[in-house]
Amino acid sequence: MKIQILGTGCPKCKKLAENAEAAAKQAGIQYEMEKVTDITKIMAFGVMMTPALAVDGVVKVVGKVPSSEEIEKFLK
């Protein structure tokens, strides 16, 4: 499973990355984490607000930082 954090590296982006990593560990899944910071690549996902979370290339959350429990639901 590929988890992508779309954002420029702001504090919210970092928190989203922490929560996503915690969720993946809680779910006990194999994952690869990628931080997408290039604004052109972020826009290619159709995302206009950051941070955003994509799982296997599908955007799940835009413009907010969900809890690790919420993220875990997207990973199952």
N, CA, C and O atoms as a Tinker XYZ file with bonds, in Angstrom:
   304  protein
     1  N      0.846000   -1.173000    0.000000    73     2
     2  CA     0.000000    0.000000    0.000000    64     1     3
     3  C      0.890000    1.234000    0.000000    63     2     4     5
     4  O      1.906000    1.290000    0.693000    81     3
     5  N      0.488000    2.216000   -0.789000    73     3     6
     6  CA     1.267000    3.452000   -0.888000    64     5     7
     7  C      0.466000    4.590000   -0.266000    63     6     8     9
     8  O     -0.643000    4.896000   -0.703000    81     7
     9  N      1.040000    5.207000    0.756000    73     7    10
    10  CA     0.415000    6.345000    1.425000    64     9    11
    11  C      1.183000    7.588000    0.994000    63    10    12    13
    12  O      2.401000    7.660000    1.153000    81    11
    13  N      0.467000    8.566000    0.448000    73    11    14
    14  CA     1.110000    9.785000   -0.026000    64    13    15
    15  C      0.582000   10.985000    0.757000    63    14    16    17
    16  O     -0.626000   11.174000    0.902000    81    15
    17  N      1.516000   11.786000    1.255000    73    15    18
    18  CA     1.196000   13.031000    1.945000    64    17    19
    19  C      1.455000   14.143000    0.936000    63    18    20    21
    20  O      2.590000   14.343000    0.505000    81    19
    21  N      0.405000   14.861000    0.563000    73    19    22
    22  CA     0.529000   15.928000   -0.422000    64    21    23
    23  C      0.568000   17.255000    0.325000    63    22    24    25
    24  O     -0.409000   17.651000    0.961000    81    23
    25  N      1.704000   17.937000    0.240000    73    23    26
    26  CA     1.851000   19.215000    0.927000    64    25    27
    27  C      3.268000   19.726000    0.824000    63    26    28    29
    28  O      4.188000   18.994000    0.458000    81    27
    29  N      3.428000   21.000000    1.154000    73    27    30
    30  CA     4.721000   21.665000    0.976000    64    29    31
    31  C      5.674000   21.490000    2.158000    63    30    32    33
    32  O      6.808000   21.967000    2.113000    81    31
    33  N      5.227000   20.816000    3.204000    73    31    34
    34  CA     6.103000   20.592000    4.356000    64    33    35
    35  C      5.748000   21.461000    5.545000    63    34    36    37
    36  O      6.560000   21.623000    6.457000    81    35
    37  N      4.544000   22.026000    5.552000    73    35    38
    38  CA     4.083000   22.867000    6.658000    64    37    39
    39  C      3.841000   22.014000    7.915000    63    38    40    41
    40  O      3.820000   20.787000    7.827000    81    39
    41  N      3.659000   22.645000    9.072000    73    39    42
    42  CA     3.392000   21.869000   10.298000    64    41    43
    43  C      2.195000   20.929000   10.166000    63    42    44    45
    44  O      2.241000   19.816000   10.690000    81    43
    45  N      1.122000   21.341000    9.483000    73    43    46
    46  CA    -0.046000   20.471000    9.303000    64    45    47
    47  C      0.321000   19.253000    8.458000    63    46    48    49
    48  O     -0.156000   18.148000    8.715000    81    47
    49  N      1.169000   19.459000    7.450000    73    47    50
    50  CA     1.601000   18.346000    6.597000    64    49    51
    51  C      2.389000   17.328000    7.422000    63    50    52    53
    52  O      2.213000   16.119000    7.268000    81    51
    53  N      3.252000   17.828000    8.293000    73    51    54
    54  CA     4.063000   16.944000    9.132000    64    53    55
    55  C      3.184000   16.162000   10.101000    63    54    56    57
    56  O      3.424000   14.981000   10.350000    81    55
    57  N      2.164000   16.827000   10.648000    73    55    58
    58  CA     1.247000   16.158000   11.579000    64    57    59
    59  C      0.455000   15.078000   10.850000    63    58    60    61
    60  O      0.231000   13.995000   11.390000    81    59
    61  N      0.028000   15.377000    9.615000    73    59    62
    62  CA    -0.699000   14.385000    8.819000    64    61    63
    63  C      0.184000   13.160000    8.568000    63    62    64    65
    64  O     -0.287000   12.025000    8.642000    81    63
    65  N      1.461000   13.393000    8.271000    73    63    66
    66  CA     2.391000   12.287000    8.038000    64    65    67
    67  C      2.539000   11.438000    9.304000    63    66    68    69
    68  O      2.553000   10.209000    9.231000    81    67
    69  N      2.647000   12.087000   10.454000    73    67    70
    70  CA     2.760000   11.356000   11.731000    64    69    71
    71  C      1.507000   10.513000   11.974000    63    70    72    73
    72  O      1.601000    9.341000   12.341000    81    71
    73  N      0.333000   11.120000   11.767000    73    71    74
    74  CA    -0.924000   10.405000   11.998000    64    73    75
    75  C     -1.085000    9.235000   11.029000    63    74    76    77
    76  O     -1.555000    8.166000   11.419000    81    75
    77  N     -0.700000    9.431000    9.780000    73    75    78
    78  CA    -0.814000    8.362000    8.781000    64    77    79
    79  C      0.110000    7.201000    9.123000    63    78    80    81
    80  O     -0.262000    6.037000    8.979000    81    79
    81  N      1.313000    7.525000    9.576000    73    79    82
    82  CA     2.258000    6.467000    9.953000    64    81    83
    83  C      1.732000    5.688000   11.157000    63    82    84    85
    84  O      1.818000    4.461000   11.195000    81    83
    85  N      1.192000    6.403000   12.133000    73    83    86
    86  CA     0.629000    5.739000   13.318000    64    85    87
    87  C     -0.541000    4.845000   12.915000    63    86    88    89
    88  O     -0.673000    3.731000   13.422000    81    87
    89  N     -1.390000    5.325000   12.005000    73    87    90
    90  CA    -2.552000    4.547000   11.561000    64    89    91
    91  C     -2.119000    3.266000   10.852000    63    90    92    93
    92  O     -2.692000    2.201000   11.082000    81    91
    93  N     -1.109000    3.371000    9.993000    73    91    94
    94  CA    -0.631000    2.198000    9.257000    64    93    95
    95  C     -0.046000    1.162000   10.221000    63    94    96    97
    96  O     -0.239000   -0.041000   10.045000    81    95
    97  N      0.670000    1.643000   11.240000    73    95    98
    98  CA     1.243000    0.721000   12.224000    64    97    99
    99  C      0.148000    0.070000   13.062000    63    98   100   101
   100  O      0.219000   -1.122000   13.361000    81    99
   101  N     -0.872000    0.854000   13.446000    73    99   102
   102  CA    -1.994000    0.304000   14.220000    64   101   103
   103  C     -2.737000   -0.748000   13.410000    63   102   104   105
   104  O     -3.170000   -1.766000   13.949000    81   103
   105  N     -2.885000   -0.496000   12.102000    73   103   106
   106  CA    -3.607000   -1.433000   11.235000    64   105   107
   107  C     -2.752000   -2.659000   10.921000    63   106   108   109
   108  O     -3.268000   -3.686000   10.478000    81   107
   109  N     -1.449000   -2.546000   11.151000    73   107   110
   110  CA    -0.548000   -3.671000   10.904000    64   109   111
   111  C     -0.371000   -3.993000    9.426000    63   110   112   113
   112  O     -0.245000   -5.157000    9.046000    81   111
   113  N     -0.363000   -2.952000    8.595000    73   111   114
   114  CA    -0.247000   -3.175000    7.149000    64   113   115
   115  C      1.155000   -2.834000    6.649000    63   114   116   117
   116  O      1.883000   -2.052000    7.261000    81   115
   117  N      1.507000   -3.440000    5.527000    73   115   118
   118  CA     2.753000   -3.102000    4.830000    64   117   119
   119  C      2.478000   -1.825000    4.049000    63   118   120   121
   120  O      1.484000   -1.745000    3.328000    81   119
   121  N      3.340000   -0.833000    4.181000    73   119   122
   122  CA     3.088000    0.416000    3.476000    64   121   123
   123  C      4.381000    1.099000    3.066000    63   122   124   125
   124  O      5.457000    0.831000    3.601000    81   123
   125  N      4.235000    1.982000    2.105000    73   123   126
   126  CA     5.334000    2.838000    1.663000    64   125   127
   127  C      4.814000    4.261000    1.809000    63   126   128   129
   128  O      3.730000    4.580000    1.319000    81   127
   129  N      5.577000    5.118000    2.479000    73   127   130
   130  CA     5.163000    6.507000    2.691000    64   129   131
   131  C      5.925000    7.399000    1.715000    63   130   132   133
   132  O      7.145000    7.305000    1.587000    81   131
   133  N      5.183000    8.260000    1.033000    73   131   134
   134  CA     5.805000    9.210000    0.111000    64   133   135
   135  C      5.282000   10.598000    0.428000    63   134   136   137
   136  O      4.078000   10.801000    0.586000    81   135
   137  N      6.203000   11.555000    0.521000    73   135   138
   138  CA     5.809000   12.946000    0.729000    64   137   139
   139  C      5.945000   13.668000   -0.607000    63   138   140   141
   140  O      7.043000   13.800000   -1.146000    81   139
   141  N      4.820000   14.132000   -1.128000    73   139   142
   142  CA     4.790000   14.832000   -2.412000    64   141   143
   143  C      4.775000   16.326000   -2.115000    63   142   144   145
   144  O      3.777000   16.857000   -1.627000    81   143
   145  N      5.894000   17.010000   -2.414000    73   143   146
   146  CA     6.009000   18.435000   -2.096000    64   145   147
   147  C      5.988000   19.324000   -3.334000    63   146   148   149
   148  O      5.849000   20.541000   -3.215000    81   147
   149  N      6.122000   18.739000   -4.511000    73   147   150
   150  CA     6.115000   19.501000   -5.764000    64   149   151
   151  C      4.690000   19.945000   -6.070000    63   150   152   153
   152  O      3.803000   19.111000   -6.250000    81   151
   153  N      4.467000   21.258000   -6.129000    73   151   154
   154  CA     3.115000   21.796000   -6.306000    64   153   155
   155  C      2.475000   21.317000   -7.613000    63   154   156   157
   156  O      1.259000   21.137000   -7.671000    81   155
   157  N      3.271000   21.110000   -8.649000    73   155   158
   158  CA     2.739000   20.616000   -9.921000    64   157   159
   159  C      2.192000   19.202000   -9.759000    63   158   160   161
   160  O      1.128000   18.877000  -10.286000    81   159
   161  N      2.930000   18.360000   -9.024000    73   159   162
   162  CA     2.484000   16.979000   -8.791000    64   161   163
   163  C      1.250000   16.952000   -7.896000    63   162   164   165
   164  O      0.352000   16.133000   -8.091000    81   163
   165  N      1.209000   17.852000   -6.912000    73   163   166
   166  CA     0.052000   17.929000   -6.022000    64   165   167
   167  C     -1.190000   18.306000   -6.839000    63   166   168   169
   168  O     -2.257000   17.717000   -6.663000    81   167
   169  N     -1.043000   19.286000   -7.725000    73   167   170
   170  CA    -2.165000   19.721000   -8.548000    64   169   171
   171  C     -2.610000   18.629000   -9.524000    63   170   172   173
   172  O     -3.777000   18.582000   -9.910000    81   171
   173  N     -1.686000   17.753000   -9.923000    73   171   174
   174  CA    -2.023000   16.644000  -10.821000    64   173   175
   175  C     -3.026000   15.687000  -10.161000    63   174   176   177
   176  O     -3.765000   14.979000  -10.846000    81   175
   177  N     -3.041000   15.677000   -8.826000    73   175   178
   178  CA    -4.019000   14.863000   -8.093000    64   177   179
   179  C     -5.384000   15.555000   -8.052000    63   178   180   181
   180  O     -6.368000   14.963000   -7.610000    81   179
   181  N     -5.441000   16.811000   -8.513000    73   179   182
   182  CA    -6.679000   17.582000   -8.440000    64   181   183
   183  C     -6.845000   18.258000   -7.089000    63   182   184   185
   184  O     -7.943000   18.687000   -6.734000    81   183
   185  N     -5.748000   18.354000   -6.332000    73   183   186
   186  CA    -5.785000   18.928000   -4.987000    64   185   187
   187  C     -5.412000   20.411000   -5.056000    63   186   188   189
   188  O     -4.379000   20.780000   -5.614000    81   187
   189  N     -6.269000   21.245000   -4.482000    73   187   190
   190  CA    -6.014000   22.687000   -4.460000    64   189   191
   191  C     -5.719000   23.203000   -3.051000    63   190   192   193
   192  O     -5.273000   24.339000   -2.888000    81   191
   193  N     -5.968000   22.368000   -2.027000    73   191   194
   194  CA    -5.675000   22.741000   -0.635000    64   193   195
   195  C     -4.833000   21.648000   -0.005000    63   194   196   197
   196  O     -5.071000   20.458000   -0.217000    81   195
   197  N     -3.851000   22.065000    0.766000    73   195   198
   198  CA    -3.030000   21.085000    1.477000    64   197   199
   199  C     -3.247000   21.273000    2.972000    63   198   200   201
   200  O     -3.698000   22.338000    3.395000    81   199
   201  N     -2.940000   20.276000    3.773000    73   199   202
   202  CA    -2.408000   18.987000    3.356000    64   201   203
   203  C     -3.508000   18.091000    2.787000    63   202   204   205
   204  O     -4.700000   18.324000    2.987000    81   203
   205  N     -3.063000   17.068000    2.077000    73   203   206
   206  CA    -3.982000   16.068000    1.545000    64   205   207
   207  C     -3.355000   14.687000    1.717000    63   206   208   209
   208  O     -2.135000   14.543000    1.795000    81   207
   209  N     -4.213000   13.688000    1.775000    73   207   210
   210  CA    -3.778000   12.305000    1.955000    64   209   211
   211  C     -4.300000   11.476000    0.792000    63   210   212   213
   212  O     -5.489000   11.505000    0.476000    81   211
   213  N     -3.393000   10.738000    0.161000    73   211   214
   214  CA    -3.796000    9.816000   -0.905000    64   213   215
   215  C     -3.350000    8.412000   -0.516000    63   214   216   217
   216  O     -2.266000    8.221000    0.035000    81   215
   217  N     -4.198000    7.439000   -0.808000    73   215   218
   218  CA    -3.875000    6.037000   -0.554000    64   217   219
   219  C     -3.936000    5.314000   -1.891000    63   218   220   221
   220  O     -4.975000    5.295000   -2.550000    81   219
   221  N     -2.815000    4.722000   -2.285000    73   219   222
   222  CA    -2.704000    4.042000   -3.583000    64   221   223
   223  C     -3.154000    4.952000   -4.731000    63   222   224   225
   224  O     -3.821000    4.506000   -5.664000    81   223
   225  N     -2.777000    6.233000   -4.648000    73   223   226
   226  CA    -3.064000    7.175000   -5.724000    64   225   227
   227  C     -4.449000    7.793000   -5.702000    63   226   228   229
   228  O     -4.771000    8.611000   -6.564000    81   227
   229  N     -5.286000    7.414000   -4.721000    73   227   230
   230  CA    -6.645000    7.953000   -4.613000    64   229   231
   231  C     -6.690000    8.930000   -3.436000    63   230   232   233
   232  O     -6.377000    8.562000   -2.304000    81   231
   233  N     -7.079000   10.170000   -3.709000    73   231   234
   234  CA    -7.137000   11.191000   -2.663000    64   233   235
   235  C     -8.290000   10.881000   -1.714000    63   234   236   237
   236  O     -9.428000   10.681000   -2.139000    81   235
   237  N     -7.975000   10.846000   -0.421000    73   235   238
   238  CA    -8.971000   10.509000    0.596000    64   237   239
   239  C     -9.375000   11.721000    1.446000    63   238   240   241
   240  O    -10.532000   11.832000    1.853000    81   239
   241  N     -8.428000   12.625000    1.714000    73   239   242
   242  CA    -8.676000   13.782000    2.582000    64   241   243
   243  C     -7.958000   14.991000    1.998000    63   242   244   245
   244  O     -6.816000   14.891000    1.549000    81   243
   245  N     -8.645000   16.146000    2.008000    73   243   246
   246  CA    -8.046000   17.388000    1.510000    64   245   247
   247  C     -8.299000   18.513000    2.501000    63   246   248   249
   248  O     -9.419000   18.697000    2.977000    81   247
   249  N     -7.238000   19.269000    2.808000    73   247   250
   250  CA    -7.384000   20.489000    3.587000    64   249   251
   251  C     -7.585000   20.335000    5.076000    63   250   252   253
   252  O     -7.931000   21.305000    5.751000    81   251
   253  N     -7.378000   19.142000    5.610000    73   251   254
   254  CA    -7.485000   18.954000    7.060000    64   253   255
   255  C     -6.568000   17.829000    7.511000    63   254   256   257
   256  O     -6.029000   17.078000    6.698000    81   255
   257  N     -6.403000   17.729000    8.833000    73   255   258
   258  CA    -5.547000   16.689000    9.408000    64   257   259
   259  C     -6.427000   15.743000   10.216000    63   258   260   261
   260  O     -6.747000   16.027000   11.370000    81   259
   261  N     -6.823000   14.611000    9.615000    73   259   262
   262  CA    -7.636000   13.646000   10.363000    64   261   263
   263  C     -6.807000   12.920000   11.422000    63   262   264   265
   264  O     -5.582000   12.846000   11.324000    81   263
   265  N     -7.485000   12.395000   12.421000    73   263   266
   266  CA    -6.791000   11.627000   13.469000    64   265   267
   267  C     -6.296000   10.305000   12.878000    63   266   268   269
   268  O     -6.717000    9.893000   11.798000    81   267
   269  N     -5.400000    9.658000   13.609000    73   267   270
   270  CA    -4.880000    8.368000   13.136000    64   269   271
   271  C     -6.010000    7.339000   13.053000    63   270   272   273
   272  O     -5.973000    6.449000   12.204000    81   271
   273  N     -7.018000    7.456000   13.932000    73   271   274
   274  CA    -8.155000    6.529000   13.901000    64   273   275
   275  C     -8.954000    6.709000   12.605000    63   274   276   277
   276  O     -9.371000    5.732000   11.983000    81   275
   277  N     -9.163000    7.981000   12.204000    73   275   278
   278  CA    -9.889000    8.242000   10.957000    64   277   279
   279  C     -9.102000    7.716000    9.759000    63   278   280   281
   280  O     -9.677000    7.122000    8.847000    81   279
   281  N     -7.798000    7.932000    9.764000    73   279   282
   282  CA    -6.952000    7.488000    8.653000    64   281   283
   283  C     -6.962000    5.964000    8.560000    63   282   284   285
   284  O     -6.966000    5.399000    7.465000    81   283
   285  N     -6.966000    5.307000    9.714000    73   283   286
   286  CA    -6.951000    3.839000    9.724000    64   285   287
   287  C     -8.146000    3.271000    8.946000    63   286   288   289
   288  O     -8.029000    2.226000    8.307000    81   287
   289  N     -9.298000    3.961000    9.001000    73   287   290
   290  CA   -10.478000    3.513000    8.255000    64   289   291
   291  C    -10.238000    3.536000    6.753000    63   290   292   293
   292  O    -10.731000    2.671000    6.029000    81   291
   293  N     -9.477000    4.533000    6.279000    73   291   294
   294  CA    -9.165000    4.626000    4.847000    64   293   295
   295  C     -8.223000    3.517000    4.396000    63   294   296   297
   296  O     -8.203000    3.150000    3.221000    81   295
   297  N     -7.449000    2.988000    5.328000    73   295   298
   298  CA    -6.432000    1.998000    4.987000    64   297   299
   299  C     -6.982000    0.574000    4.937000    63   298   300   301
   300  O     -6.306000   -0.336000    4.456000    81   299
   301  N     -8.193000    0.380000    5.425000    73   299   302
   302  CA    -8.761000   -0.966000    5.471000    64   301   303
   303  C     -9.618000   -1.256000    4.270000    63   302   304
   304  O    -10.171000   -2.350000    4.156000    81   303
